[in-house]
Amino acid sequence: MNWRIKPLDLILATAEKKSLKRQLGAWDLTMLGIGAVIGTGIFVLTSVAAQKAGPGMMWSFVIAAGVCLLTALIYAEIASMVPVSGSAYTYSYAVLGEMVAWVVGWALMVEYAVAAGAVAVGWSGYINGFLHSIGWGLPTALTAGPADTVTLPDGTTVAGGFNLLACLLSLLLMGLLILGTSHSAKVTAVLVVVKILALTAFIAIAVPAVNHANFEPMMPNGWGTPLSGVGVIGAAASIFFAYVGFDAVSTAAEETRDPQRNIPIGLIGSLVVCTLFYLLVAYGAAGAVGAQPDGALAASKEPLAFVLRELGWPNMGNWVAAAAIIALPSVVLIMIYGQTRILFTMSRDGLLPDVLSKVHPRFQTPHVVTMFTGVAVALFSAMFPVGMLADISNSGTLFAFFAVSIGVMVLRVREPHRRRQFRTPMLWLVGPLAMIGCVVLFFSLGAYTVKLFCIWALIGLVTYALYGYRRSHLGRTSPE
């Protein structure tokens, strides 16, 4: 079998022929990572974690963060060696071969595109609620997609029709990305500051109000088991979505100044900052008002605002909700950004149509693939509910993380003398632990999600056999 492994030197040479402008520094990348991570997960999924794990959700945040940190250390090594777009897809191509790389790229479509649509839908829920509160609400049919439902003031539920605001948000951010990466990075930095201020205000109010009696029992549903979907492990699998996106930093490698230095800083720095915020928020929320399953926090659709209102800070609660409305678009922007860079690289390799790797002559951005991705995300967010594919998004991410962990270890053996600006410490411990963590969380998503991912992967393999395998640039230059 011809694995069609694309040598690292060839990948770098290909990138030079059709490259993107290098304009991002360490600060930009850190803001990019924080902007991608802090979003719907912490603003919404805190209540989901409380329902599954109770106060033990703090351990869930630690477990999910641990898996991500192990993977970030691995990503930092390979990203500093291969500073081009494509993230896990490119790394897999260099080590595990074209077919594995295709499956990884296919899985990353689930991570980025589905996550972008999910966050857009989550944002629309906040903004639609705000508009209704001031008497400017849209008709019910325009506030949710046909696969979603809307709860009316009298408690009844009706089917949605078309999520207009989620669709418009996706198209607006698509236009911003076409205008230029530096413009997008500046907007992202501003929105990151808004989110950090909101979470800092929450921590400052909630943490001093902690009552340790609220942590008993700490783990009402225990640790849980794979495929159960409950307990600390089940909650960790769900809140993993709160960390999804830090690897978007690696998709910007080709547009980064001094990527060997700045990519590791952006990856690890953004993840450490977000983990600290998450643990303090979880501690404050659980300790201040309690987080037992079926409790008030677990039932809330806006858990952070709910906690502040319960503590007697209703205006601050409203401000935190407003911050979510203002800042969540940055997550959608970064998810679309990451998706376009992966598709751009796959197109440049011949696995997708060449038109997707065209660069705009004025803005120096991949405008065609950005329009394609933006429209797809807009339609997706207009049609489906936020909860439908959140776990399937996690499944794509965990598969990609698993593949990268294998790849870096293989590369250490295959090319031990290649220059590594950043070396993963204790790789032969970190790598296997990252792989085990990915497998445990993957199967903790539940049997239904695993089945959906397998179906998606099978569709991807068929697509590769019918198109990618025959059109691959590497395949045309290597003997069969």
KARAFEN-V608311 format. One record per residue. N is the residue number from 1. RES is the residue in one letter. D_FIRST is the distance of its C-alpha to the first C-alpha in Angstrom with 2 decimals. Layout:
BEGIN
n | res | d_first
N | RES | D_FIRST
N | RES | D_FIRST
END
This chain:
BEGIN
n | res | d_first
1 | M | 0.00
2 | N | 3.82
3 | W | 6.13
4 | R | 9.03
5 | I | 11.53
6 | K | 14.97
7 | P | 17.35
8 | L | 20.64
9 | D | 22.71
10 | L | 21.03
11 | I | 21.60
12 | L | 25.20
13 | A | 25.69
14 | T | 24.50
15 | A | 26.91
16 | E | 29.72
17 | K | 29.47
18 | K | 30.07
19 | S | 31.56
20 | L | 34.01
21 | K | 37.43
22 | R | 37.75
23 | Q | 40.78
24 | L | 40.24
25 | G | 41.56
26 | A | 41.39
27 | W | 44.12
28 | D | 42.40
29 | L | 39.14
30 | T | 41.06
31 | M | 42.94
32 | L | 39.73
33 | G | 38.30
34 | I | 41.59
35 | G | 41.97
36 | A | 38.58
37 | V | 39.21
38 | I | 42.90
39 | G | 43.23
40 | T | 43.17
41 | G | 41.94
42 | I | 45.05
43 | F | 47.48
44 | V | 46.44
45 | L | 44.24
46 | T | 46.88
47 | S | 48.53
48 | V | 45.32
49 | A | 44.83
50 | A | 48.48
51 | Q | 48.08
52 | K | 45.13
53 | A | 46.17
54 | G | 49.79
55 | P | 50.80
56 | G | 47.76
57 | M | 45.85
58 | M | 46.58
59 | W | 44.17
60 | S | 41.66
61 | F | 41.93
62 | V | 41.50
63 | I | 38.35
64 | A | 36.71
65 | A | 37.85
66 | G | 36.57
67 | V | 33.00
68 | C | 33.28
69 | L | 34.87
70 | L | 32.18
71 | T | 29.55
72 | A | 31.81
73 | L | 31.94
74 | I | 28.15
75 | Y | 28.05
76 | A | 30.81
77 | E | 28.85
78 | I | 25.76
79 | A | 28.02
80 | S | 30.25
81 | M | 27.39
82 | V | 25.84
83 | P | 28.96
84 | V | 27.50
85 | S | 27.44
86 | G | 24.71
87 | S | 25.25
88 | A | 22.49
89 | Y | 20.19
90 | T | 20.45
91 | Y | 20.18
92 | S | 16.97
93 | Y | 15.46
94 | A | 16.64
95 | V | 15.32
96 | L | 12.74
97 | G | 10.86
98 | E | 11.65
99 | M | 10.96
100 | V | 12.95
101 | A | 15.41
102 | W | 15.98
103 | V | 16.81
104 | V | 19.05
105 | G | 20.71
106 | W | 21.24
107 | A | 22.80
108 | L | 24.96
109 | M | 26.43
110 | V | 27.78
111 | E | 29.17
112 | Y | 30.91
113 | A | 31.88
114 | V | 32.93
115 | A | 34.74
116 | A | 36.54
117 | G | 37.75
118 | A | 38.81
119 | V | 40.84
120 | A | 42.43
121 | V | 43.55
122 | G | 44.87
123 | W | 46.79
124 | S | 48.25
125 | G | 49.61
126 | Y | 51.54
127 | I | 52.87
128 | N | 53.81
129 | G | 55.74
130 | F | 57.53
131 | L | 58.46
132 | H | 59.86
133 | S | 61.94
134 | I | 63.70
135 | G | 64.14
136 | W | 61.59
137 | G | 58.94
138 | L | 56.80
139 | P | 57.04
140 | T | 55.08
141 | A | 52.75
142 | L | 51.58
143 | T | 50.87
144 | A | 47.83
145 | G | 45.06
146 | P | 45.24
147 | A | 42.97
148 | D | 45.31
149 | T | 48.91
150 | V | 51.95
151 | T | 54.69
152 | L | 58.15
153 | P | 61.16
154 | D | 62.54
155 | G | 59.43
156 | T | 58.02
157 | T | 54.49
158 | V | 53.52
159 | A | 50.26
160 | G | 49.32
161 | G | 48.70
162 | F | 47.17
163 | N | 46.84
164 | L | 48.48
165 | L | 48.75
166 | A | 45.14
167 | C | 44.09
168 | L | 46.54
169 | L | 45.50
170 | S | 41.84
171 | L | 42.93
172 | L | 45.36
173 | L | 42.79
174 | M | 40.40
175 | G | 43.21
176 | L | 43.83
177 | L | 40.23
178 | I | 40.41
179 | L | 43.58
180 | G | 41.94
181 | T | 40.23
182 | S | 43.34
183 | H | 45.49
184 | S | 43.15
185 | A | 43.12
186 | K | 46.93
187 | V | 47.25
188 | T | 44.79
189 | A | 46.87
190 | V | 50.04
191 | L | 48.57
192 | V | 47.17
193 | V | 50.73
194 | V | 52.07
195 | K | 49.68
196 | I | 50.45
197 | L | 54.18
198 | A | 53.95
199 | L | 52.11
200 | T | 54.50
201 | A | 57.47
202 | F | 56.07
203 | I | 55.58
204 | A | 59.04
205 | I | 60.67
206 | A | 58.61
207 | V | 58.10
208 | P | 61.89
209 | A | 62.43
210 | V | 60.10
211 | N | 61.73
212 | H | 59.92
213 | A | 61.17
214 | N | 58.68
215 | F | 55.83
216 | E | 57.01
217 | P | 55.15
218 | M | 52.29
219 | M | 49.47
220 | P | 50.94
221 | N | 47.58
222 | G | 46.31
223 | W | 42.86
224 | G | 41.14
225 | T | 37.97
226 | P | 34.46
227 | L | 34.58
228 | S | 38.39
229 | G | 38.65
230 | V | 41.91
231 | G | 43.25
232 | V | 42.38
233 | I | 38.61
234 | G | 38.65
235 | A | 40.71
236 | A | 38.39
237 | A | 35.45
238 | S | 37.65
239 | I | 39.21
240 | F | 35.86
241 | F | 36.26
242 | A | 39.19
243 | Y | 36.91
244 | V | 34.14
245 | G | 34.20
246 | F | 34.65
247 | D | 31.10
248 | A | 32.35
249 | V | 33.72
250 | S | 30.30
251 | T | 29.74
252 | A | 32.83
253 | A | 31.56
254 | E | 31.51
255 | E | 35.12
256 | T | 36.39
257 | R | 38.68
258 | D | 37.68
259 | P | 34.62
260 | Q | 33.99
261 | R | 37.37
262 | N | 37.88
263 | I | 34.62
264 | P | 35.06
265 | I | 38.73
266 | G | 38.01
267 | L | 35.40
268 | I | 37.35
269 | G | 40.79
270 | S | 40.36
271 | L | 38.94
272 | V | 41.78
273 | V | 44.43
274 | C | 43.15
275 | T | 42.89
276 | L | 46.49
277 | F | 47.72
278 | Y | 45.91
279 | L | 47.34
280 | L | 50.83
281 | V | 50.65
282 | A | 49.49
283 | Y | 52.21
284 | G | 54.84
285 | A | 53.97
286 | A | 53.81
287 | G | 56.80
288 | A | 59.06
289 | V | 58.99
290 | G | 56.90
291 | A | 53.41
292 | Q | 53.64
293 | P | 51.56
294 | D | 53.54
295 | G | 55.78
296 | A | 56.89
297 | L | 54.24
298 | A | 51.41
299 | A | 52.77
300 | S | 53.20
301 | K | 51.13
302 | E | 52.19
303 | P | 52.38
304 | L | 53.34
305 | A | 56.13
306 | F | 57.24
307 | V | 57.66
308 | L | 59.78
309 | R | 61.96
310 | E | 62.51
311 | L | 63.62
312 | G | 66.22
313 | W | 64.40
314 | P | 63.90
315 | N | 64.00
316 | M | 61.40
317 | G | 59.25
318 | N | 59.56
319 | W | 58.70
320 | V | 55.48
321 | A | 54.58
322 | A | 55.42
323 | A | 53.22
324 | A | 50.29
325 | I | 51.12
326 | I | 51.28
327 | A | 48.29
328 | L | 45.57
329 | P | 44.74
330 | S | 43.34
331 | V | 40.55
332 | V | 39.71
333 | L | 39.77
334 | I | 37.37
335 | M | 34.91
336 | I | 34.95
337 | Y | 34.66
338 | G | 31.56
339 | Q | 29.89
340 | T | 30.71
341 | R | 29.24
342 | I | 25.87
343 | L | 25.80
344 | F | 27.13
345 | T | 24.24
346 | M | 21.60
347 | S | 23.59
348 | R | 23.80
349 | D | 20.01
350 | G | 20.10
351 | L | 18.64
352 | L | 22.21
353 | P | 25.04
354 | D | 26.54
355 | V | 29.96
356 | L | 29.08
357 | S | 28.96
358 | K | 32.37
359 | V | 34.92
360 | H | 38.59
361 | P | 40.71
362 | R | 43.54
363 | F | 42.17
364 | Q | 38.93
365 | T | 37.04
366 | P | 34.08
367 | H | 36.58
368 | V | 34.53
369 | V | 31.95
370 | T | 34.91
371 | M | 36.80
372 | F | 33.88
373 | T | 33.34
374 | G | 37.10
375 | V | 37.81
376 | A | 35.04
377 | V | 36.39
378 | A | 39.92
379 | L | 39.26
380 | F | 37.40
381 | S | 40.27
382 | A | 42.80
383 | M | 41.44
384 | F | 40.26
385 | P | 41.98
386 | V | 41.14
387 | G | 40.32
388 | M | 37.99
389 | L | 34.75
390 | A | 35.74
391 | D | 33.72
392 | I | 30.65
393 | S | 30.92
394 | N | 30.88
395 | S | 27.77
396 | G | 25.78
397 | T | 27.28
398 | L | 26.60
399 | F | 22.89
400 | A | 22.71
401 | F | 24.84
402 | F | 22.67
403 | A | 19.52
404 | V | 21.65
405 | S | 23.09
406 | I | 19.79
407 | G | 18.84
408 | V | 22.16
409 | M | 22.04
410 | V | 18.63
411 | L | 20.09
412 | R | 23.21
413 | V | 21.39
414 | R | 19.07
415 | E | 21.91
416 | P | 25.12
417 | H | 27.40
418 | R | 26.60
419 | R | 29.81
420 | R | 30.17
421 | Q | 33.31
422 | F | 33.10
423 | R | 31.68
424 | T | 31.24
425 | P | 33.86
426 | M | 32.84
427 | L | 29.19
428 | W | 28.26
429 | L | 30.86
430 | V | 30.59
431 | G | 26.80
432 | P | 26.73
433 | L | 29.97
434 | A | 28.62
435 | M | 25.60
436 | I | 28.04
437 | G | 30.39
438 | C | 27.85
439 | V | 26.85
440 | V | 30.56
441 | L | 31.61
442 | F | 28.78
443 | F | 29.86
444 | S | 33.48
445 | L | 33.19
446 | G | 33.59
447 | A | 31.79
448 | Y | 32.46
449 | T | 30.86
450 | V | 27.71
451 | K | 27.51
452 | L | 28.02
453 | F | 25.29
454 | C | 22.75
455 | I | 23.94
456 | W | 23.64
457 | A | 20.06
458 | L | 19.23
459 | I | 21.08
460 | G | 19.10
461 | L | 15.70
462 | V | 17.35
463 | T | 18.78
464 | Y | 15.56
465 | A | 14.08
466 | L | 17.42
467 | Y | 18.23
468 | G | 16.35
469 | Y | 12.96
470 | R | 15.12
471 | R | 17.74
472 | S | 15.97
473 | H | 17.75
474 | L | 14.93
475 | G | 12.70
476 | R | 15.76
477 | T | 16.13
478 | S | 12.75
479 | P | 11.33
480 | E | 8.58
END
